[in-house]
Amino acid sequence: MRNRQRGSLGLMLLASQLFQVGLDNIPPVTLAVLGLNVYLYLFPAAPLMQVCVSVQQAYWLKDWRRLLLSPLHHADDWHLYFNMVSFLWKGIKLERRLGGAWFAYMLSVFSLFTGVVYLLLEAALTELTEDQSYSMTCAVGFSGVLFALKVVNNHYHTGGMTYISGIPVANQYASWVELVLIHITAPGTSFIGHLAGILIGLLYSAGPLKAVMKKCAGYGGARRGYSGYHQYAPDHTAYPTRSYTGGLREEEQLEAAIRNSLNDRGQTGHRGNPPPYGFRHSGEGIR
């Protein structure tokens, strides 16, 4: 097991990305969640092995608080950097579309239930394979939630295309292609954790989760969100009448820069850095 490394380069790069976008251009919920993740990286609620989530720790030993803590903790500065920069552009798009209150609600639900689905999948694999290592695999990180957000974002842009490693992919298939590609290129990440996020995203965009959330929240129609722009109800498929003033093109450039940095990082020969999107896990614990 590798001890946690609190490096500073990832934090500096994250700060640089934030200032390039401009703090005034980041909606408040997105900025607050970014700040919370950075704070818990610098001042963790507990050591990683006490916040990571697994069937053994959460279900067998009834340590359910791990479902709340695991998405908000990261193994090191690179782990934090890649997850938070990915969250930045997703948060800008979705919070401005859905409004801050609903986006915060959605993040809370996704964070909790991505962990629940992760536990169910790992428990099912344990039963099917009779291999106890699946139940002992411990995961930490925000990337399961990121995959859920990606599915939701693609749901609102079904006709578009995205580029993954330079290959054009229809938005509705992008999450699945990225799931497989990341698992191949970065085997230290959790395929099951990412799959759990995709399933939660599908339950929201094409299943009953959104309706249940709306009923529980007493949601009643359109709201007005950050910057005063009209926000449609979460199930409205039309685009808002005005777009984010920073421009969607700038967000797409940010996403492209993230992907380029991932590709560059794979060629620089850094040793000991975690792979991107780190919903970190291994059979022996956090590496």
MARPAMI-45428 format. One record per atom (N, C-alpha, C): x, y, z; residue in one letter. Coordinates in steps of 0.02 Angstrom, whole numbers, plus 50000, padded with zeros to 5 digits. Layout:
BEGIN
XYZa...
This chain:
BEGIN
500424994150000m500005000050000m500445006250000m500275011149959r500675017149954r500405022549999r500845025950035n500645031450078n500405037250035n499965041050062r499695046750027r500235052050018r500265054949958q500745060149943q500375066749933q500515071649974r500205078149966r500675082549925r500675081549860g501065085549816g500725092249804g501095096849774s500825103449762s500725105149689s501045101349643l500995103049573l500275102549547l499925097149566g499235096449545g498805102149571g498915104349633l498545109849661l498685116349624l499315117449606m499495123549570m499175123549500m499175117749467l498855117349402l498105118449406l497795115749459l497085116749469l496935124149480l497335127449522a497245134549533a497315138549469a497805136549427s497905139849363s497295139149318s496995133149316q496395132049276q495815136349300q495745136749366l495195140649394l495265148049376l495865150649380f495965157749365f495925159049291f496095154149249q496015155049177q495275155549159q494865151349190v494145151749178v493865158049209v494125159949268g493875165849303g493385163849357g493545165449419l493105163349474l492405166149467l492345172149437d491685175149427d491265171349376d491595167349334n491235163549283n491045156549306n491225154749367i491065148149393i490455148749438i489915145249423p489315145649465p489455143649537p489065146049585p489245145349656p489275138149682p488805133949662v488815127049686v489425123349660v489575124149597t490175121149568t490795123449605t490845129949617l491425132649652l491465130049723l490895129449757a490885127049826a491105119749830a490865115549783v491055108549783v491795107749768v492055111749722l492775111749709l493155113549772l492935118749805g493265120849867g493245115549921g492675112049927l492605106849978l493095101049964l493155099149901n493615093749884n494335095649898n494515101849881v495195104149895v495315104349971v494835106950008y494905107350081y495005100450111y494605095550090l494665088850118l495285085150093l495575087450039y496225084850019y496765087450066y496735093950081l497235096950125l497125095050198l496495094450218f496315092850287f495805087150287f496025081050273p495555075350266p495185073850331p494575071550323a494175069750382a494465063750418a494805059450382a495125053450410a495625050950358a496085046450379p496535043450329p496145039850274p496465039250216l496115036350158l495815029450173l496185025250209m495935018650222m495335018550269m495185024350299q494605024950342q494015028550309q494125030850247v493575034150210v493405030550145v493845026250120c493695022650058c493115017850069c492745016450016v492135012450023v492245005549992v492015000450028s492034993550004s491464989850036s491294984050008v490774979850037v490974977750108v491594976050116q491844973850181q491754979250234q491974985350218q491974990650268q491274993750277q490924994950223a490284998450228a489714993750248a489694987750218y489124983250230y489264978350287y489814974650281w489964969750333w490074973050401w490474978450401l490644981750464l490194987650480l489694988950437k489184994150449k489475001150456k490015002550420d490305009250422d490025013250363d489395015250369w489035018350313w489275025450299w489615028550346r489855035350333r490335035650275r490625029950257r491085029750200r490735031550135r490085030250130l489715032150070l489705039650061l489725043350115l489735050650112l490435053350102l490925050150133l491605052950133l492015050950072l491905044950046s492355042449993s492365046649930s491795049449907p491835053449845p492215059949853p492295062249915l492585068949927l493325068649945l493615062749946h494325062149963h494715059449902h495335061449898h495755059649841h496435057149864h496725052749823a497345049449843a497935054149844a497985058649796d498535063549795d498335069349751d498815073849739d498645080049704d498445079049631d498745074049597w498555072749528w497855069749524w497705065549571h497025062649576h496515068249582h496655072849628l496215078549639l496175082949577l496745084349546y496765088849488y496335086349431y496435080149410f496065077649352f495315077349366f495125075249426n494415074849442n494095081749445n494435086549476m494135093149484m494115097149420m494625096549377v494595100049313v494045097149269v493965090549272s493415087449236s492745089849263s492695090349330f492075092649360f491935099949343f492455103849334l492375111049321l491945112249260l492115109249203w491725110749142w491035107449145w490985101549177k490325098449184k489875102649229k490165105349283g489775109349329g489545115849298g489975119049259i489785125249226i489185124049180i489225118749141k488675117349094k488025115649130k488065110949177l487455108449208l487155113249258l487565116549298e487275121149348e486925126949314e487215129449260r486885134949225r486245132749190r486225126549172r485615123949140r485065122349190r485245119249246l484755116649293l484615121349351l485065126049364g485005130249422g485385127549481g485625131849525g486055129849580g485745125049629g485115126349648a484795122149698a484705114949674a484465114249611w484365107549586w485035104049574w485535107749551f486185104749539f486495102249604f486435106149658a486695103949723a486325097649746a485675097549737y485275091749755y485495085649715y485585086649650m485795081149606m486475078449626m486945082849642l487615080749663l487575076549727l487165078649774s487095074949837s486825067949824s486305067549783v486015060949768v486505056549730v486835059449680f487315055649640f487895053149683f488145057349727s488715055449769s488535049449813s487935049549842l487725044149886l487575037749846l487185038349794f486935032349761f487445029249713f487925033149690t488475030049653t488845025049697t488955026949761g489275022349808g488835016249822g488185017349827v487725011649841v487745006749782v487705009249721v487725004949662v488395001449657v488925004949674y489595001949675y489604995849722y489324996649781l489314991149830l488894985349803l488334986849772l487904981449745l488254977649690l488614981249647l488964977849592l489534973549619l489914976149667e490464972349695e490204966249733e489644967049769a489344961349805a489104956049756a488814958349699a488574953549649a489164949749618a489714953249605l490304949849578l490584944849627l490564946549691t490794941849743t490384935449742t489734936149736e489294930249735e489384926149671e489444929649615l489494926149551l490154922549541l490694925649565t491364922849554t491624919049615t491284919849672e491514916949735e492224919349751e492354925549733d493004928649745d492904934449794d493154933649855q493054938549908q493424945049896q493904945049850s494294951149839s493854956849813s493304955249779y492854960549755y492544964349814y492374960749866s492074963949924s492574967749966s493214966449957m493734969749995m494054975549957m493874976249893t494144981649853t493874988249879t494324992949894c494144999249926c494255004949877c493755009149868a493785014449817a493685021249849a493995026249817v493935033149841v493995037749781v493635043249781g493695048149728g493025050149699g493045055549660f492435058749634f492245056449564f492635051849535s492545050449465s491905046449450s491645042649497g491005039449487g490455044549476g490465049849516v489995055349508v490105058849441v490735059649421l490885062849357l490585059049298l490615052349301f490315048449248f489555049349247f489245049749304a488525051049307a488365057849276a488755062849294l488645069549266l488755069549190l489245065749168k489375065449096k488775062549058k488465057349086v487875054449055v487305059549051v487205063149106v486675068249108v486815073849058v487435076149056n487615081449009n487515079148937n487715072948922n487615070348854n486875069448837n486475068248889h485755067648878h485465074248852h485735079848875y485495086348854y485815088548787y486295084748763h486625086348699h486655080048657h486085076848647t486075070248615t486305070348543t486215075948509g486395076148438g487115077948425g487505079248477g488185081648468g488695076048464g489305078148454m489875073548451m490395075748501m490775070948527t491345072448569t491945068648544t492535071048560y493145067848537y493495064448595y493615058148588i493965054148639i494595051348607i495165053748631s495815051848602s495825053248527s495515058848507g495515060748437g494995057348394g494595052848423i494095049148386i493405052148398i493045054148345p492375056948356p491875051548378p491515052948431v491035048148459v490385051948472v489825049048453a489175051948468a489085052548543a488785058148565n488735059448636n488405053848675n487895050548646q487535045448683q487965039248697q488525038548661y488965032848672y489625034748705y489725041248716a490385043648739a490575040648807a490095040248852s490245037748919s490485030548917s490165026448875w490345019448870w491035018648839w491175022548787v491835022148755v492375024348805v492235029648842e492725032148890e492825027148947e492285023848967l492335018749020l492845013349000l492775010748939v493225005448916v493925008148905v493975014048875l494635016848859l495045018248922l494725021148972i495085022649034i495305016249069i494875011149067h495055004749098h495655001549064h495705002548997i496264999648960i496905003548972i496855010248968t497445014448972t497665015949043t497205015349091a497375016749161a497085011249205a497395005249205p497104999549240p497045000349315p497365005349345g497295006449417g496635009549437g496245011949389t495595014849405t495075009449412t494505011349439s493985006449454s493465006149398s493465000849361f492954999749309f492264999649341f492194996349398i491554995649431i491315002349458i491775006349485g491585012949510g491325017449454g491665017249397h491455021349341h490795018749312h490725012149308l490105009149284l489515011149329l489635011249394a489105013349441a488885020449426a489355024849410g489175031749392g488755032049329g488945028149279i488555028049217i487845025649230i487775020549271l487105017849286l486675022949322l486975026749369i486605031949403i486395037449354i486855039249309g486675044249259g486095041949215g486095035549197l485555032849156l484895032549196l484945030749260l484345030749301l484035037649307l484455042749304y484205049649308y483925051949241y484305050849187s484105053649122s483595049449085s483585042949097a483125038549060a482725034049106a482795034749171g482465030349218g482055034149268g481895031049324p481435034149373p481765038849423p482425039249424l482755043049478l482555050349478l482545053449419k482365060649416k481655061849442k481185057549423a480495058349445a480445057549521a480805052749548v480805051749621v481105057749656v481655060349629m481965066349659m481495072249658m481155073249601k480685078849596k480115078149645k479875072149654k479325071049701k479545072249772k480145069749789c480405070749857c480535078049873c480745081749822a480915088849832a480315093349823a479755090649799g479185094849785g479335099749730g479725097549680y479945101949627y479355104149586y479325110749571g478735113349536g478895118049480g479215115549427g479285119649368g479935123349364g479955128249320a480575131749304a480785136149362a481445136749369r481735141049420r482185146049385r482385151049425r482885155549399r483535154049434r484055153449395g484685151149422g485215156449424g485815154349431y486395158749436y486425163449376y486615169749388s486695174949338s486025177449311s485455175049339g484815177549318g484555174649254g484905170049223y484655166949161y484085162249178y483625161649130h483055157149140h483295149949143h483085146249193q483265139149200q482655134849190q482695130049145y482135125549133y482115120049185y481535117049192a481485111249235a481955105849209a482215101449254p482715096549233p482505092049176p481855091149163d481665086649109d481525090449044d481665097049042h481555100948982h482145099948935h482015098248873t482555096548827t482785102448785t482425108048787a482635113748746a483225117348779a483595121048740y484145124948767y483885131348797y484215134048848p484015140548875p484065145848820p483695151348829t483685156448778t484345160048772t484735160148825r485395163248822r485895158248851r486485158348824s486995153548846s487465156748895s487855152648926y488385154848972y488825160048937y488915165848968t489255171348935t489975170048920t490285165248956g490965163448940g491005159848874g490445157048850g490405153748785g490525146348790g490095142348761l490185135148761l490835133148727l491045137148677r491665135548642r492255135548691r492245140148738e492785140448788e492775134248832e492175131848849e492125125748890e492385119748851e492225119548786e492475114048746e493235114248741e493505120448739q494235121048737q494535118548803q494195119948858l494435117548923l494435109948924l493885106848898e493855099548897e494415096648853e494545099948796a495075097648751a495755098248786a495845103648823a496485104548859a496585099148911a496045097148944i496095091748993i496305085348959i495985083748903r496155077648868r496875077748843r497095083748819n497785084248795n498275083148852n498105085948911s498555085048968s498585077848990s498015074248983l498015067048998l498485063348951l498435065048886n498865061748837n499595063448848n499735069848861d500425071948873d500715068548934d500285067848985r500515064949047r500705057649039r500365054348993g500535047348980g501205046548946g501495052048919q502125051648884q502705054548922q502565057848978t503095061349013t503495056849059t503235051049074g503615046349114g503585047749188g503095051649212h503015052649284h502895045949317h503235044849372r503155038449407r502815039749474r502375035249491g502035035649556g501395039749554g501245043149497n500635047049493n500035042449480n499455043949507p498875039749494p498605041149425p498255036449396p497945037649331p497375042649337p497165045749282p496635050649285p495965047649304p495505052149323y494815050349341y494785045949403y495305046049446g495405040949496g494845039449544g494415034849526f494005031549577f494445025749599f494935027149644r495515022949657r495325016549692r495655011049672h495535004749706h496074999749689h496114994649730s496514988749715s496284983249762s496474977149748g496274971649790g496574972049859g497124975849866e497464976349930e497334982949964e496894986949936g496734993349967g496944999049922g497005004949951i497205010849913i497945010349898i498125010749834r498815010149815r499155016949817r
